[in-house]
Amino acid sequence: MLEHLYRDELKIPPSKVVMAELMFDIERGISAEYPDHIEWVREYAKPLLESWGHEVEIVRSKRDYVGIFHQIVERVTVPENEWRIGKKKGFPAGKQCYVKVRMKIALLDRIAREYGGIPQILGICADEPERMGAIDGVKKRSLLAEYGIREAETYEILAPYGLLSPYYKRKTRGGCWFCPNQPIRDFAWLKKEHPDLWEELDALARTPNKVSECFKYNMSFWDVAAAVEQYLAMPEQLTLF
């Protein structure tokens, strides 16, 4: 079996797998993960790994997107930004996402401390030199890079066991369903397949007293919504779903 082949070659014993699940709204149990992805993790990937002898734990973030969105700015580091004091943080800025810093990184660091300072294993392949800066070889490692496994080879390893997340059928990278860095076609898919989640973003966009109306770089949510409608109005694009 392939999983035993790679365990033997790489000397990887049955171990504990910890997944860090970010949350959109903890109180209402709304995950930041795409619904089809988190369902696949819980109902397929987790049981399969457990059947191979691994212990699997899903750990949720203690802070959520909604809570940080509504957080009131109390102080600023730059005097020119004093106008922000008293306003809600609102949507995170592209490439400066508070979800990554205050939720994802904080959660991963907490997990590492709880398990005795274990290193974080990152999914960076040997043929992704532009991402290698995130690896220090001690606190942050990549087994894929260390064993010279290229990105295309990961698909070959995982596919026979159904271990490719459903979102790889429509996109090349995972992430939060509300991430501003994803293209318009992904937001169009979200609105079409999960209108309830789209409404969550719509409601946040209508929230007054935000620091900024910017949602996706220089686009407001309403700009994105208009682009989504335009995308959905083109029948030939629907095949991408």
C-alpha positions, 0 to 999 in steps of 0.5 A, spaced: 500 500 500 502 506 498 501 509 505 506 504 508 511 505 502 512 512 504 512 511 511 517 505 510 522 510 505 521 516 510 521 512 516 515 516 518 511 512 524 504 512 526 503 519 529 498 525 531 495 529 526 493 536 528 488 540 524 488 548 525 481 550 524 479 557 523 472 560 525 468 565 522 463 565 528 464 561 534 458 562 537 454 559 531 459 554 529 460 557 522 467 555 520 472 559 516 473 553 512 469 552 505 463 547 507 465 542 502 472 541 505 471 541 512 466 536 511 471 532 507 476 532 513 471 530 518 467 525 514 473 522 510 480 524 511 480 524 519 477 517 519 482 514 513 488 517 517 485 514 524 485 507 520 492 507 518 494 508 526 494 516 526 491 520 532 487 526 529 485 532 533 481 538 530 483 544 534 479 550 533 481 558 533 479 561 540 478 568 536 473 568 530 473 573 524 466 576 526 469 578 533 475 581 530 471 585 525 467 588 530 472 590 534 473 597 536 480 600 535 482 603 541 489 606 539 493 607 533 501 607 532 501 612 527 498 619 529 495 620 522 491 614 523 488 617 529 481 618 525 480 610 526 479 610 533 472 608 535 471 605 529 470 597 527 476 594 524 472 591 519 474 587 513 482 585 513 486 588 508 489 584 502 496 581 504 495 584 511 490 579 513 488 579 521 486 572 520 493 570 519 496 573 524 491 573 530 487 567 528 492 562 524 499 564 527 496 564 534 493 558 533 499 554 530 503 557 536 499 555 541 498 548 538 506 548 538 507 550 545 501 545 548 505 539 544 512 541 547 515 546 542 514 541 536 515 544 529 510 546 524 510 542 518 508 547 512 506 544 505 511 547 501 514 543 495 521 542 493 519 546 487 516 552 490 523 556 491 519 563 492 515 560 499 522 557 502 523 563 506 517 561 511 522 555 513 527 555 518 528 548 519 527 548 526 520 551 528 518 551 521 519 545 516 517 542 510 518 534 509 516 535 502 521 540 501 526 536 505 525 529 501 525 533 494 517 532 493 515 536 487 508 539 487 505 535 482 508 529 485 503 530 491 497 529 487 500 523 485 501 520 492 494 523 495 489 521 489 489 514 489 486 514 496 481 520 495 486 525 499 485 531 495 480 536 498 474 537 494 476 544 493 482 542 488 476 540 483 475 548 482 481 551 485 489 550 486 489 553 493 485 552 499 484 558 504 478 561 508 471 562 504 471 569 505 479 571 503 479 577 499 485 574 495 481 569 492 479 571 484 472 573 483 470 566 480 471 563 487 466 568 490 461 567 484 462 559 486 461 561 493 454 565 492 452 560 487 453 554 492 453 557 499 448 563 498 447 563 506 455 565 507 455 570 501 449 573 506 454 573 511 459 578 507 453 582 505 451 583 512 458 585 514 458 590 508 452 593 511 455 594 518 456 602 519 462 605 522 468 601 519 475 603 518 474 602 511 469 600 506 475 596 502 474 589 501 478 586 496 484 591 495 481 597 492 474 594 491 469 595 496 464 588 497 459 592 493 464 592 487 466 585 488 458 583 488 457 587 482 463 583 479 460 576 481 454 578 478 457 580 471 461 573 472 455 569 473 451 572 467 456 569 462 453 562 461 460 559 458 463 561 465 458 556 469 462 550 466 468 552 471 464 550 477 
